């Protein structure tokens, strides 16, 4: 059942935690940062949250005005959940919390890693040369297609097919996360088929690793 617990504290931090402090709430917000999602998609992205618990968090977040439901184009189509304007203001907070968590211990295996998590990292943490030629990548992660563009040193990510693409990449989020952590694993992943590439390998390496000489600490810290 949805919770109505409160810290009963007038501080803004406590009031914020009354809204998004329950378990899984901020991870739901994370998953909606890039694109609206259906319940089944959120369930897939958060496999360790039960259906009932996820439904509770969604109802609570909707009740507090953080997210809303919207019908897709077809009136008979499924509903999606999306962030409200107020909910969207959580983005820098969620990203800062992710950065702060770099030094937190890694959880025991087995672990999950969502497509949104990897794409947010790729968008914000891989440094690119502003003078380098643009790259457009068609990225298939677990059957969902994304467009990843690198231009003027900035990475943009959006859901859906690109009009044209320089490279096409198919893999899964955990494999992509592993490649970001260990560039040396790319050749083996291509050889074994866990990564499928159409296009220039050098362009892919530039997309994944930018101008960094080593993988970002975000993916490698084990302390």
C-alpha positions in Angstrom: 0.0 0.0 0.0 1.2 3.6 -0.6 2.8 5.1 2.4 1.6 8.3 4.1 4.5 8.5 6.6 6.0 12.0 7.2 9.0 13.3 9.1 6.7 16.0 10.5 9.7 18.4 10.1 9.2 21.8 8.5 12.7 21.9 6.9 12.7 21.8 3.1 14.9 18.7 3.1 12.5 16.8 5.3 9.6 17.9 3.2 11.4 16.8 0.0 12.1 13.4 1.6 8.4 13.1 2.5 7.8 13.2 -1.2 10.7 11.2 -2.8 12.4 9.6 0.2 10.7 6.2 0.0 12.6 3.2 -1.3 12.7 3.1 -5.2 11.2 6.6 -5.6 14.3 8.3 -6.9 15.1 5.4 -9.1 11.7 5.8 -10.7 12.6 9.4 -11.3 15.9 8.4 -12.8 14.2 6.1 -15.2 11.9 8.9 -16.4 14.7 11.5 -17.0 15.2 10.5 -20.7 11.8 9.4 -21.9 8.3 8.5 -20.6 7.9 4.8 -19.9 5.1 2.3 -19.5 4.7 0.3 -16.3 6.1 -2.8 -17.9 9.2 -0.8 -19.0 9.8 0.5 -15.5 9.4 -3.0 -14.2 12.0 -4.2 -16.6 14.4 -1.4 -15.7 13.9 -2.0 -11.9 13.8 -5.9 -11.7 14.4 -6.0 -8.0 11.3 -3.9 -7.2 8.1 -6.0 -7.0 5.1 -5.1 -9.1 3.1 -4.0 -6.0 5.9 -1.9 -4.6 6.5 -0.2 -7.9 2.8 0.5 -8.3 2.8 2.0 -4.8 5.7 4.3 -5.6 4.1 5.4 -8.8 0.8 6.2 -7.1 2.7 8.2 -4.4 4.8 10.2 -6.9 1.7 10.9 -9.0 -0.3 12.0 -5.9 2.5 14.4 -4.9 2.7 15.9 -8.4 6.2 14.5 -9.3 4.9 12.3 -12.2 1.8 12.1 -14.3 0.1 9.5 -16.5 -0.5 10.2 -20.2 -2.2 8.2 -22.9 -0.2 7.5 -26.0 -1.4 8.8 -29.4 -3.9 6.0 -29.8 -6.8 6.3 -27.2 -6.7 2.5 -27.0 -2.9 2.5 -26.4 -1.2 2.0 -23.1 -0.5 4.7 -20.5 3.0 6.1 -19.9 4.4 7.8 -16.9 6.4 11.0 -17.3 7.9 13.7 -15.1 5.9 16.8 -14.4 7.6 20.2 -14.6 8.2 20.1 -10.9 9.5 16.5 -11.1 11.9 17.5 -13.8 13.6 19.8 -11.3 14.9 16.7 -9.6 17.3 15.9 -12.5 20.3 17.9 -11.2 19.7 16.4 -7.7 19.5 12.8 -9.0 22.7 13.4 -11.1 24.5 14.9 -8.2 23.5 12.0 -6.0 24.9 9.6 -8.6 28.2 11.5 -8.6 28.3 11.4 -4.8 27.7 7.6 -4.9 30.9 7.0 -6.8 32.7 6.1 -3.6 30.0 3.9 -2.2 30.6 0.2 -2.1 29.3 -1.8 -5.0 26.4 -4.1 -4.2 26.9 -7.9 -4.2 26.1 -9.8 -7.4 23.8 -10.3 -9.2 23.2 -6.7 -9.9 21.1 -4.9 -12.5 21.9 -1.9 -14.7 19.3 -0.1 -16.7 19.6 1.5 -20.1 18.8 4.9 -18.7 21.7 4.6 -16.2 24.2 3.9 -18.9 22.9 6.5 -21.2 22.9 9.2 -18.5 26.5 8.4 -17.8 27.4 8.5 -21.5 25.7 11.8 -21.9 27.3 13.5 -18.9 30.6 11.9 -18.0 32.4 10.9 -21.2 34.5 13.9 -22.3 34.6 14.7 -26.0 36.7 17.0 -28.2 34.6 20.0 -29.3 36.6 20.2 -32.5 36.1 16.5 -33.5 33.7 15.7 -36.3 30.1 14.8 -35.2 29.0 11.2 -34.7 25.5 9.9 -34.9 24.9 6.4 -33.5 21.9 4.2 -33.7 22.0 2.3 -30.4 19.9 -0.8 -29.8 19.8 -1.6 -26.1 17.8 -4.7 -25.3 15.6 -4.1 -28.3 14.9 -0.4 -27.6 16.4 2.0 -30.1 18.1 5.3 -29.1 19.8 8.0 -31.1 23.1 9.2 -29.6 24.7 12.2 -31.1 28.1 13.7 -30.4 28.5 17.2 -31.7 30.7 20.2 -30.5 31.8 18.1 -27.6 28.3 17.5 -26.3 26.4 14.2 -26.2 22.7 14.2 -26.8 20.5 11.2 -26.3 16.9 10.7 -27.4 14.6 7.8 -27.9 13.9 6.5 -31.4 15.5 6.0 -34.8 18.0 8.5 -36.2 17.3 9.9 -39.7 20.8 8.8 -40.6 23.6 7.1 -38.6 27.3 6.9 -38.9 27.4 3.7 -36.8 24.9 1.2 -35.5 25.5 -0.6 -32.2 23.5 -3.4 -30.6 24.2 -4.7 -27.1 22.7 -4.7 -23.6 23.1 -2.2 -20.7 25.4 -4.3 -18.6 27.7 -5.0 -21.5 27.8 -1.4 -22.5 28.6 -0.5 -18.9 31.4 -3.0 -18.9 32.9 -1.5 -22.1 32.8 1.9 -20.5 34.7 0.5 -17.5 37.2 -1.4 -19.6 38.0 -0.2 -23.1 40.3 -3.3 -23.6 37.2 -5.5 -23.5 35.7 -4.1 -26.7 37.6 -6.3 -29.1 36.5 -9.5 -27.2 32.9 -8.3 -27.0 32.8 -7.8 -30.7 34.4 -11.2 -31.4 32.0 -13.1 -29.1 28.9 -11.2 -30.4 27.8 -9.5 -27.2 28.3 -6.3 -29.1 27.3 -6.0 -32.8 28.7 -3.0 -34.7 27.9 -1.7 -38.2 30.2 1.1 -39.2 33.6 2.4 -38.2 35.3 1.0 -35.1 37.3 4.1 -34.5 34.1 6.2 -34.5 32.6 3.8 -31.9 35.7 4.2 -29.7 35.5 7.9 -30.0 31.8 7.8 -29.0 32.4 5.5 -26.0 35.7 6.9 -24.7 36.0 10.5 -26.0 39.3 12.1 -25.3 39.9 10.4 -22.0 43.0 8.2 -21.7 41.3 5.9 -19.2 37.8 4.9 -18.3 36.0 7.4 -16.0 36.1 6.7 -12.3 32.3 6.5 -12.2 32.4 3.0 -13.5 35.6 1.7 -12.0 35.6 2.8 -8.3 35.3 -0.3 -6.1 36.1 1.2 -2.7 
